[in-house]
Amino acid sequence: TAKPGVIIGKGGAGIEALKGKLTQYISS
């Protein structure tokens, strides 16, 4: 899993949001 800083560095705000939703889905 890429670190948030790396994702943001790539300018992947959409990926960051998707990753957040995925994490939320897994934790629930």
Buried (B, 14 or more C-beta within 10 A) or exposed (E): EEEEEEBEEEEBEEBBEEBEEEEEEEEE
